[in-house]
Structures are given as structure tokens and as C-alpha cells.
Amino acid sequence: MALYITDECINCDVCEPECPNDAISEGEEIYVIDPQLCTECVGHYDEPQCQQVCPVDCIPHDPSRVESKVQLQDKYERIMAAQA
């Protein structure tokens, strides 16, 4: 399941550098997460790093993009292979 950033985002800039897949970027008004790159840090960390550092807790799971740990691992492996 990809994560997303709600409109409660205060643009504090702490989540973007924590994302190991470069899935977080500045949007028009708030930061956004590319669901094609978000693996919830599977393959890198035990927990999503953006959620850990967010001071306003505005990065929930996206219920419209449900993915299992196996699917997230597969996505991680595809991303890593494309970067090689």
C-alpha cells in the first residue's frame, strides 16, 4: 500500500530527504508521494521513514492502493533493477 501526504502537510521539508526511493517531491502546494516509487521503505527499513519524521502525522496509508509486503518487495526490486 503506498503512502500519501494529506493537506495537513506544513511543507517542513523533513520527509523528502528520508525517502530512499525518491518517491517524495514538492507538489504545487504540498509535498506529494509517487505511488509508483513508494514501497513504504520495504527493502530499506522496517518502517516508513517519512512517517517516522513527520511532525504533523499527515502521511497515512492510501486505502485506494493496497499492496502486500510481497508486492512492495517486488516493487522495490524492480526500482533497484531500473537504477542499476
Rosetta blueprint (number, residue, H / E / L):
1 M L
2 A L
3 L E
4 Y L
5 I L
6 T L
7 D L
8 E L
9 C L
10 I L
11 N L
12 C L
13 D L
14 V L
15 C L
16 E H
17 P H
18 E H
19 C L
20 P L
21 N L
22 D L
23 A L
24 I E
25 S E
26 E E
27 G L
28 E L
29 E L
30 I L
31 Y E
32 V E
33 I E
34 D L
35 P L
36 Q L
37 L L
38 C L
39 T L
40 E L
41 C L
42 V L
43 G L
44 H L
45 Y L
46 D L
47 E L
48 P L
49 Q H
50 C H
51 Q H
52 Q H
53 V H
54 C L
55 P L
56 V L
57 D L
58 C L
59 I L
60 P L
61 H E
62 D L
63 P L
64 S L
65 R L
66 V L
67 E L
68 S L
69 K H
70 V H
71 Q H
72 L H
73 Q H
74 D H
75 K H
76 Y H
77 E H
78 R H
79 I H
80 M H
81 A H
82 A H
83 Q H
84 A L
